[in-house]
Amino acid sequence: MAPSPNSLTQNVVLGEIGEALVDAFFVGPLIAFVLNEGQILLRDDAQTRRIDAHPGAGILAARRIGKVILTGGDDGRVVRTTTAGVTEEISAHKGRWIDALTGREDGAFAWSTGKTVYCRDAKGAVKTVDAPSTVRGLAFAPKGYRLAMAHYNGASLWFPNTAAEPERCEWKGSHLDISFSPDGRFLITTMQENDLHGWRLSDKGNMRMSGYPSKVRSLSWSHDGQWLATSGANACVVWPFKDKDGPMNKAPQECGARNANVSRVAFHPRDPIVAIGYEDGWVLLVRLADGAEIVVHAVRDGAESAVTALTWDDAGQRLLFGLENGVTGLLNLPA
């Protein structure tokens, strides 16, 4: 990122969608806003289209998978929405909720309802497996057709195309979100307790990352996989993963400390810069090397609302953010 003053607020285009925001994504040439009440807004320079992906229901989980948006709702439906605004029902589970979902760039999807996990490959074939308890998080491995599932007392690793039972990674407690390191060496979960937990997959070595004052609900890996940025404190807590033992016996780095808890984090896709969103609506960019901060969005009128969406485009030139109260912002970095 080129040198710039300590504020980029003049480069931000603010908007207002007036509804609770679940998440937001860059999808091909469009921006997509996923709304709590079942709709997706697709926006380009010319128009905004409202897509009723889950009529009369709420969206519980959303992911951008390539150039489509995958959503799961409290109507028990998994829906794929294209940039043309076309929706396709992938699956329906009447009377159930979709607890978690994920996908791969090749078009494979996975979702869970209760303790049952469904995995649909790029050709449309669906395999299922039952976890030991309700699954709260899903993630595909960066290499190979392997799925990780977070549940009570640990995580499970499943190869959908084999008959083998899922492999268990055990640690007591309730595990929620789950993520592989980009090189596939580590598996990380957030927990109901104010902790992260991890496993070194080569030998199932446990890694406990504790000391958070609140729950960790947002994770983001640096582009080279050497750092993991997390929410859960009044600063972005960044754990080192360069060495073979990851963060074991190492202290994390903290950056962007403020008098408000961090709600979302997003590493730049090419540079060691992390975007940080806070529960009071502020957004900062922080350079990891020296902790230098740049303000992207500042809230000074008392209308505080948590940042619920924060994402970069693939080129790292635009940053999209959204607040729980429906305020949105698009940062265009100067050349």
PyMOL commands that set and color helices and strands:
alter all, ss='L'
color gray80, all
select helices_A, chain A and resi 9-11
alter helices_A, ss='H'
color red, helices_A
select strands_A, chain A and resi 12-16+21-27+30-35+39-43+48-52+59-65+68-73+77-82+87-92+100-103+109-113+116-120+126-130+137-140+147-158+167-180+186-191+196-200+205-209+219-221+227-230+236-240+253-255+262-267+273-278+283-287+293-297+307-312+318-323+327-332
alter strands_A, ss='S'
color yellow, strands_A
deselect
rebuild
show_as cartoon
